[in-house]
Amino acid sequence: MKREMVGKAGKRLIGPAVCLLLLLSGAVIYAVHREIPFMMDDLWYATRLAAEEPVENLRDIVEAQIWHYNNWGGRSMTHGLLQMILLTGERAADICNVLVTFLLAAVICLAGGCLRGIQPGGAPGPMGAGDCPKKEWSGGACALFACTAMLLGLNANWKMSMFWQAGAANYLYITVFIFLYLHCYLRELPGESGGAAQGALRRLPGITVWILPLGLLAGWSNENMGPAVCLVSAAVTAWLWRKGRRPSVWMILGCLASFAGSAFVVLAPGNFVRNEQVPENQYGILWRLFLRGYYESRAALEYLFPVLLLAAAVLVIGVCVLKLPLGRRSMALLCCALLSWGAMILSPHYPDRATFGTMALLVCVILDMGRRSLRERRDLALPFGGTVLLIWLRGMYFLGEYLAIAWGWIR
């Protein structure tokens, strides 16, 4: 009896303890942002690009992005967003970055089915149908903490993808729109087990209107993630049609908008101008193919290896040990991750920060399979939680080391 009371008291402390860890994470993230100034591309994008005059208003940003689209690259949405953030100043940008970090973690949890009320037919979230609101709140906080920990601890280059302002706009900010768009389609997939009838799924209010700008933003994001989410949303729509469900108008409109956005980013005249300056073009076709294969292999076996290893472990536990089905949600996310990784074969270079979107998709798979595994085996909570805590400590080590060097504690 005494042991049960101690166990219940310990469970009650999980939610507050996780919230304290989230607050600590936010404080450390903000401190690191304050130590990393606007630099490199930030200084260039703070100007009108074609001229060295500083950006002063929205008209300057539009003119700069028109020049950018025709002379340097097609990521007009992300770089336009970057210029607007730079216009607010460093302190406002740092606060925004912290908030968007947690927003992205929440959106990934949403897409991974880890928040209540997003299951098909309104089925309960990660804690089950009979759980009280306190347990639901605790489970949501744990999922948010786990996602935040993995974004920091499994990131191939946390500084250049989340803390460098140009990198944050290209990866951290734009991935929020990508996952919001992806979630709209993933929630349409029938539940893996025990879900209500598909007809009971409540439609998102006004989706026919706002799916157009959201789809355009998701497609017009970057060269690998945009086409990947476009193809996955089209595949989900086609699969539902094949299963006898007539696709909603918004699903078709969203696919068309994301396709248009992907075409804008890939076929921008600036991409061809920039590619002419790539040293690889002077090599023969066989050597270029070798280099592309090397970049792809390095991305998988170095940049993405930690998150791939964790995803493989969670999938083995869920599918092979607990005999759970892979699930349509995880299958769609895995396909999207594979497409976003494979699409970079068309790029002359594959920097480590460009794996951020693929990493986020794999984190989403981990959360989805982990959620379903915990439903089957509650005793897995301790090893799963311990693993998340170690990943969080790894991320905090990277950030803490940077702060210690910046503050002169380590020389």
N, C-alpha and C positions, 0 to 999 in steps of 0.2 A: 504494500500500500504506500509506504513511504517512498519507494523507488518510483512508483507511478506519479506521485505528487511532484517529485523532483523533475521527472521527465516532462510533465505538463508545464511546470514553471520555466524549464529550459526552452520549450517550444514558444512560450509567450514572449521570451526575450529575443527570439530570432528576428522578428520584424524591426524592433527598435535598434538592434545591433546592426542590421543591414543598412538601415537609414543613416546611422552614424558613419558607417563606412562610405556610403555614398556622399555624405557631406564632406568627409575627409578627402575623398577623391576629387570632389569639386574644388575644394580649397587648393589642393596640390596642382590640379590642372590650371586653375586661374593663376597661381604663382608662376608656373612655367610660362604661360602666355605673356605675363608681364615682363619676363626676362628675355623673351624672343621678340626683337623689334621688327618693324617692316624692313624687308631686305630683298635683295636680288630683283626678281620679277615684280615684287610689290612696288618698288620705286619706279619701275617703268610704267606699270599699269596705273600709277597715281598721276600720270601725265596723259595727254591726248594722243599718245602713241606716235602719230605722224609728226608731231611737234613736241618740243620739250616744255610746253606750257602746261601748268597743272590743271587737272580736272576740277571744275568749279560747280557744275550743275548737270542735270540729267541730259540736256542737249549735248554737252561735251562727251558724255558717255556713249550716246547713240552714234555720234560722228566717229568716235574712236573705234567702236565695234564694227562699223561699216568698213573702215579702213582695215581693221584686224581681219575681218572675214575675207577680204579680197587679197590680203598681202601676207598673212601669217598663219591663220588657222580658223577652223569652223566652230570652236567652242565659244560662241558669242554669248550664250546664256550664262555660263559659268564665269567668264571673264567680265561680263557686264555686272553680274552680282558682285564680283571681286571689287570692281571700281566703285560700286556704291558703298561697300563696306569700308574701303580705304578712305572714302570721303567723310565717314563719321569720326575718324580718329582712332588712335591705338587703344585707348581705354574702352571705348564703346565696342570696338571690334573684339577685344579680349573677353568682355562680358558675353557678347553674342556667341563667341566660339564655345564657351563653357555651356551655355544653354542649348546650343545646337548639338553638342556632344551627347547630352542626356536625351535630347529630342530624338536623335538618330537611334540611340539605344532603345528608346520606347517604341519607335516605329519598327525596328527589327523584331522586338518582342511581339508586336502586333502581327507582323507578317508570319512569325513563327508559331502563332497560336497560343502565346503565353499570357494573354490578357483576357479577362472574362468578357463574354458577350460577342466574341468574334467567330466562334465556331459556327459551321453551317447549321441553319435552323435554330440559331440562338442557343446551342448547346453550351454547357458551362465551360469555363476556362480551365486552367491547369489544376485547380484544386478539387474539382469534382462537384456533382450536383448537390450533395448534402452538406457542403461545408458552409461555415458561417462567414459573414463579411470580413471578420478579422483575419481568418485564414486566407481568404481571397486577397486581401490587402498584403498580407505577409508574402504570399506566393508571387504577387506582382512585383513587390520590392526586390525579392530574391532574383527574379528573372532580369529585372533592370540592372541589378548589381552584377550579375553574371555576364550580361552583354557588355556593360561598360568595362568590366575587367578584361574580357577577351579582346575588345577593340584596342585596348592599350597594351596588353601583355602578349598578344599574338600578331601584332602589327609589324610588318617588315621594315617600315620606316615611320615611326610615330611622329617624328618631328616634321618631316616634309609632307606628310599626308593630313595631319591634324593641327599642327601648331604654326607652321609656316603659312602665312595668310593666303598666298596664292594656292598652295596645296590644299588648304582647308576649303576654299571655294570650289576647287576642281573635284574634290573627293568627299570631304566631310559634309558640306552643305548639299551638294547635288545628289548625294546618295539618299538623303531624306526624301526627296521627290521621287527617286527611283523606287524606293521601297513602298511609299504610299501608293504609287501606281500599281506596283506588283501585287500589293495586298488586295486591291479591288478585284483582281482576277483570281487570286488564290482562294479567297473566301467563297467564290462560286463553285469550287470543287466540292463534290459530295463528301460528307464526313467519313473518316476511316472506319469507325465502328460506333454503333448505337446512336447516331445522329438523327435528328428529326428529318422529316421529308424535305426534299430540296425546295418545294414550294413554300415552306414556312420561313425561308430566309428573307429577312426584311431588307428592302432595297435602301441603299444609301441615299439620303435626300439630295435632290438636285444633281445627281451624278451625270446625267445626260449633258448638263451644261459645263460643269467644271472638269469633266474627264478630258475635254479637248485641250485646255492649257496644261493640265497635269501630264497628259500623254506627250504633248509637244516638249515639255521640259524634261521628261524622262528620256525621250529619244534624243533630244538635242543636249546631251550631257557630255559624254566623252566617247571616244571612238570604239571602245570595246563594250561598255555597259549599255549604251543606248541601243545598238542592234540586238544585243542579247535579250534585254527585257521586251523589246518589240517582237522578237521571234517567239518567246515564251508566252506572251499574252495572246498572240495569234494562234499558237498551238493549243492553249487552253480553250479558246473560243471554238476552234475547229473540233476539238475532242468532245466538247459539250454538244455541238451540232451533230456529230456522228452518233452520240448516245441518245439522240432523239429529242434533245432540248433545243428549242429555237433560240439562237443568240439574241440577247437584248440589243437595242439600238446603241446604247452607250458602249457596249463591248466592241462593236464594229467601229464606232467613232474613235474610241481610244486607240485601237490598233492602227487606224489610219493616221491619227495624230502622231503617234510614236514613230510610225514608219516615215512620216514627213520629217520629223525632227532628226531621225537617224540619217536620212538622206542629206539634210542640211549640214550636219556636222561632218559627214564623211566626204561629201562632194564639194566642199567649200573650195573656191579657187586658191585661197591662201595655203591650203594643204599641199597643193602641187608646187606652189612657189617655194614653200619651205623644204619640200622633199628634194628639190634640185640642189639644196645646200648640204645634203647629207653625204658624208664621205663614202658611205657604203656603195653609192651608185657607181663609183669608179671600178668596183670589183666585178668579176664574172658572175654568171648566174649560179654556178655550183657553189662558189664561196659564199654568195649571199644566202643561198638556201641553208648552208651549214650554219651561218651566223644566226639566222632566224630560228633554226632548230635549237641552237645553243641557248638563245635568250628564253625560248619557251621552257626548255628543260631547267634552266636556272630558276625561273619563276616558280616552277612546281617543286623542285627539290631543294631550294634555298629559301626564297621569299615566302612561299606558302606552306612550307613543310610543317611548321608547328601546328597550324590550324588544320591542315590535312590529317596529321597524325591524331589530333584530338577528335576530329570528325569520324575518322575510321574507327577509333576505339569506341565511341558512343554508338555508331552504327552496328558494330560487331555485338556489343552488349544488347542492343535493342532487337536486332533482326536475328542474330544467330543464337544468342543465349535465351532471351525472353520470347523469341518466336513472334515478334510483332511484325506486321507488314510494314514495308518501307513507307507506304502512304503516298498519296498523290501530291500532297504539299511538298514533302521532302524531295520527291522525284523531280518536280518542277524546279525547285530551288537548285538541285544538283545539276540539272540540265542547263540552267541559267549560268551557274558557276563555270561549267565546262565551256559553254559558248563564250563567256567573257574572257576566259583564259585563252582559248583557242583563237579568238579574233585577233589577238596581238601578233599572230604570225604574219599579218599584213603590215605590221608596223616595222620600220627600220630599227627601232630600239624599244626596249621594254624595261623602263626604270622600276625599281622596287616599289615606289609609291603608287604605281599604276595597278598594283595588285589589291588595293584597298577594297574596291567593290567586290571582287571575287572573294576576298577574306570575309566581308560582311555577309555574303550569301552563304558561305560555309558556316559562319557563326549562327545564322538563322536555322540551318539544318540541325546543328548541334542542339539548339534550344528546342526545336520541334521534337526531335527524337528523345532528348532528355526529359521533356515534359511527359511524353507518353510512357517512357520507361518508369518514371517515378509514380505514375498512376498504377502500374502493375506491381511494382516493388518499392514500398515506402522505405525499406531498409537501405536502399541505394542513396538516400538523401545525404548520409554522412560522407561516403566516398566522393559523390558528385560535388557536394559543398566544399570538401577539402581540396579537390582539384581546382575549383573556381577560386578559392582563397589563394592557392599557390600561384595561379595565373595573375591574380590581382597584385600579389606581392612582387611578381616579376615586372609588371607594368609600373608599380610604384618605385621599384628599384631604378628603372631607367629614368623616370622623372626626378626622383630624389637625387640621383647621381648628377644629373644636369644642374639642378638647383645648387647642390653642394659645390660644384665647380664654379658656377656663376657667382655664388656668394663668397668664394674664396676659402671654403672649408676644406676643399681638396685642391692641392697644387701639383 
